[in-house]
Amino acid sequence: MSVSQLERLANDRAYFTDSDGVRWRVHDCCFGTPLAKPGHRERLPLEAPATNTRYFVNEKGDQRAYTLKRSESRRLTLEICARQFAESGYRWKGPLYQGPTRPTA
């Protein structure tokens, strides 16, 4: 395993490389009004005060989302990014699940 790292590039881009060596682009977003239509997300500059969700997107298009707490810092440092990535969850991108809702045994 490699060590996590954070790259800050020009044009408000940042990339987080996880401990498995997978590179994720970091996006800061806001849901809801007034910055976005209800139910839609609006991409914001990194570390914007209105950010309420941070997305991590890899080359294959897999997405992870972390919802920031109201009082949480929007700063983007390696330590903060690594914690948020570890606590983030995957977003469902495929068709809705049609299988059983309870274990079958």
C-alpha positions as CSV (number, residue, x, y, z in Angstrom):
1,M,0.0,0.0,0.0
2,S,1.2,3.5,-0.8
3,V,0.6,6.6,1.3
4,S,-2.3,8.9,0.7
5,Q,-1.6,12.2,-1.0
6,L,-3.3,15.4,-2.1
7,E,-2.4,17.4,-5.2
8,R,-3.6,21.0,-5.7
9,L,-3.5,22.1,-9.3
10,A,-4.3,25.3,-11.2
11,N,-7.8,26.0,-12.3
12,D,-9.3,25.0,-9.0
13,R,-8.5,21.3,-9.3
14,A,-7.5,18.9,-6.6
15,Y,-6.8,15.1,-6.7
16,F,-6.7,12.8,-3.7
17,T,-4.8,9.5,-4.1
18,D,-6.0,6.9,-1.6
19,S,-3.9,4.3,0.2
20,D,-4.5,1.8,-2.6
21,G,-3.1,4.2,-5.2
22,V,-6.4,5.1,-6.8
23,R,-6.6,8.8,-7.8
24,W,-9.8,10.7,-7.1
25,R,-10.7,14.2,-8.3
26,V,-12.2,16.3,-5.5
27,H,-15.3,18.4,-6.2
28,D,-17.1,20.7,-3.7
29,C,-20.9,21.1,-4.3
30,C,-24.0,22.5,-2.8
31,F,-27.5,21.0,-2.9
32,G,-30.7,23.0,-2.9
33,T,-31.6,26.7,-3.1
34,P,-30.4,29.4,-3.5
35,L,-27.2,28.2,-5.2
36,A,-28.8,25.2,-6.9
37,K,-32.3,24.1,-7.9
38,P,-34.0,21.9,-5.3
39,G,-32.7,18.3,-5.7
40,H,-29.8,19.3,-7.9
41,R,-26.2,19.9,-7.1
42,E,-24.2,23.0,-8.0
43,R,-20.4,22.7,-8.3
44,L,-18.6,25.3,-6.3
45,P,-14.9,26.4,-6.1
46,L,-12.9,24.3,-3.7
47,E,-13.3,25.3,-0.1
48,A,-16.3,27.5,-0.8
49,P,-18.2,28.4,2.4
50,A,-21.5,27.2,0.9
51,T,-20.1,23.7,0.3
52,N,-22.2,21.0,1.9
53,T,-21.1,17.9,-0.1
54,R,-17.6,16.9,-1.2
55,Y,-17.4,14.4,-4.1
56,F,-14.5,12.1,-5.0
57,V,-14.6,10.8,-8.6
58,N,-12.0,8.4,-10.0
59,E,-11.0,7.6,-13.6
60,K,-13.7,4.9,-14.1
61,G,-16.4,7.3,-13.0
62,D,-17.0,5.8,-9.5
63,Q,-18.2,8.4,-7.1
64,R,-18.0,8.8,-3.4
65,A,-19.8,11.5,-1.5
66,Y,-19.2,13.0,1.9
67,T,-21.8,15.3,3.5
68,L,-20.1,18.1,5.5
69,K,-21.5,19.0,8.9
70,R,-22.7,22.6,9.3
71,S,-19.8,23.6,11.6
72,E,-17.1,21.6,9.8
73,S,-14.2,23.3,8.1
74,R,-14.4,23.4,4.3
75,R,-10.6,23.5,4.1
76,L,-8.9,20.9,1.9
77,T,-5.8,19.5,3.5
78,L,-4.5,15.9,3.3
79,E,-5.6,15.0,6.8
80,I,-9.1,16.4,6.4
81,C,-9.5,14.9,2.9
82,A,-8.3,11.5,4.1
83,R,-10.8,11.4,6.9
84,Q,-13.6,12.6,4.7
85,F,-12.7,10.0,2.0
86,A,-12.7,7.2,4.6
87,E,-16.2,8.3,5.9
88,S,-17.6,8.9,2.4
89,G,-20.1,6.5,0.8
90,Y,-20.5,5.3,-2.7
91,R,-23.3,6.8,-4.9
92,W,-25.4,4.3,-6.8
93,K,-25.0,4.7,-10.5
94,G,-26.6,1.6,-12.0
95,P,-30.2,0.5,-12.5
96,L,-32.4,0.2,-9.4
97,Y,-32.0,-3.0,-7.5
98,Q,-34.7,-5.5,-8.4
99,G,-33.7,-8.5,-6.2
100,P,-35.1,-9.6,-2.8
101,T,-35.1,-7.1,0.0
102,R,-34.5,-9.7,2.7
103,P,-31.9,-12.4,3.0
104,T,-32.9,-15.6,1.3
105,A,-31.6,-18.7,3.1
